[in-house]
């Protein structure tokens, strides 16, 4: 999401929140339209089940609706919403754990040529995503927020409710686990930003 789109969404969120708090319940539909896709996408990376992801996202919106007056505007509305959703998803998985494939049992990604063909065909880094989904949740979640949802360190740390240093340490551990289990994956061009700390958003800090 570029800066202009982010600014537009933030202004729209502010307007819709103000309308909802003023008594216009229908204004919440604008918030749902803007963030339904991202929240379902985020939920899917927690549970890997489309139907359950939709239910989890619906619960997150319900919690947001009930707690809208608690947003103190210390951060953007989307940061608050994603932090709330992350807590909902974490709680949901504790209540009804999803079956997680151990990292050691995850299949080795195919060779470079096959990986590149798959990336070009699907337009997304599915090989990398499958590898990340094999990580334990405490390491998977920071990778999902920082790389796939393109949050910076500060936003991802706020979302998870932890210091930036802790988040950075978990990202480092996640990369180490991926390197150890999938040595060939580091050669894949889409994975390089995950394996290299001083790139992308962090390098710009």
N, C-alpha and C positions, 0 to 999 in steps of 0.2 A: 504494500500500500504506500503510495507516494505521499509527500507532505501535503499537497493540495487536497487530495482525497481525504486524508486524515483530518485536516482542518475542517473540511466540509462536514464530515461525519460528526466531528466534535460539536460544531455549531448546531447541527440537526438534533443531536442528542440533548444538548442543553435546552433547546426549544421544546422538545417533546417531554422531557422530564418536568419542565416548568408547567406545561399544560396538564400533565397527569396530576401533579401535586396541587394544581388549581381546581381539580375536579373533573377534567376531561379524560376519562378512562380510555377512550378510543385512541388517544395520542400514543399509547403504549404500542400500538400496532406498528408505528414507524420504527420503534426500537427493535421490535421483533424482525421486521423486514430487513433491516440493516445487518443484524448480528446473528440471525438464525443459522445461516450457512456456516460462518466461522465457528459458532459454538457446537454445532453438530459435528463438524470436521474435527474439532478439538476432542469432543467426547469419543468419537470413533477411535482416535489414537490411544485413548485410555482403555477401551473395552473391545475394540475390533469387531463390533456387531452393530450393523446399521440401525436395526430396529431399536436396540437398547440405547444407542447413541442419541437417537431422536427423543426417546423418553427422558434420558438424562438432561438433554438440552432443554426440554420442556420444563423439567423440574427446576433447572437453573433460572429460567425466565420467571417462573412462579415465585421463586425466592427473591429475585430482583424486584418483582412487582410489590411484594410484601415489604421489602426493605428499602424501597426507593428513597424514602425520607432520610435514611441513614447515610446516604452518599454525601460526604462532607466537602466534595469538590477539591480535595487536596491533590488529586490526580485526575486524569481524564475519565470520563464515564466508562469508556471501553476498558480501561485498566481495572477499574472497580468491578465491572461486569465479569471480566475474565478471571479475576481473583475469586469472586464469588462462585463462578462456575467451577473453577479448579477445586474449591473446597467441597462443592456438591459432588463432583465426580469422585474425589478421593473417598468421601464418606460412603457413596454408593458402592464403590468397589470393596470397601471394608465390610459392608453389610452382605453383599452378594459378590464374592470374588469371581473374577473371570479366570478361565483356565489360561495360564501363562506358560508358554513354551520355554524351558530352561535355555539359557544362552548356549550351553554346551550341546544342546540337542538341536539347535537351529541349523538348517541346511547351509552349507557353504555357498555363497553367491557364485554364479557362473563366471567364466573368464571375461576379460575386458571386452572382447568383441561382442559377446552375447549381451553383456550389460549395456553397452552403448546402443546396440540395436533396440533393446527393450526401452531404453530411455527415449530414444528418438520416436519409437512407435507409440508410446503411451504419453509422452510429453512430461513425465514426472519421474522422479528418482525412486521407482518402486523397490529396486533392489536394496537401496539404502534404507528405505522406510521399513522394510521387513526386518532388516538387521536391527534397527533401532527398537522395533517393537519386541524384540527378544530380550532387551535390557530389563533389569529389575526396575520397578516403577519409580523408585527414588532417583534413579539416573535417567530413566526414559523421559520423565516429565520435564526436567530442565532442557533436554535436547529438543523435545517437541516445542516448547515455548520459545526457546532462543533461536532455533534454526528454522523450523517449519512455520511458526507463527511470526517470525522475524521481530520478536521483541528484543530490545536492548537489555543489557545486564540489569539495569535498574528496574525496568518494568517487569522483567521475568522474576526478579527477586521479590518485588512487591506482590506479584501475583501468588507466589509460593509462600509469602510471609517469612522470608529468611534474609539474612545479611547477604550482600553481594558477594562477599568472600566465600561464603558457604556454597552459593550457587556456582561460582566459578570453579570451586574444588570439585563439585559434583559433575560439572561439564568435563573437567579434566579426567576424572575417573571413568566417565562414560566413554570418552575417546580411547582411554587405555584398554577398557574391556573390549571395545570393537576392534581395535588393532590386534589384540591378542587372539580373539576368536576368529576374525575374518581378515587375515593379512593381505589377501588379494584385493579387498574392497578399497584400500587406500589408493590403489592405482586408478580407480574409477573417478572421472573428473568431477562428478557431482558430489562425491564424498569428501573432496579435499578441504572444503571449508569446515567440515566437522572434525577432521583430523588435525587441522592447523589452527592453533589458538589465535595467532596474531593476523587475522584476516577479517574482511568484511566489517561488521559493526564494531567489533572490538578494536580493530586497527584504527578506526576512525575516532576512537575515544581519546 
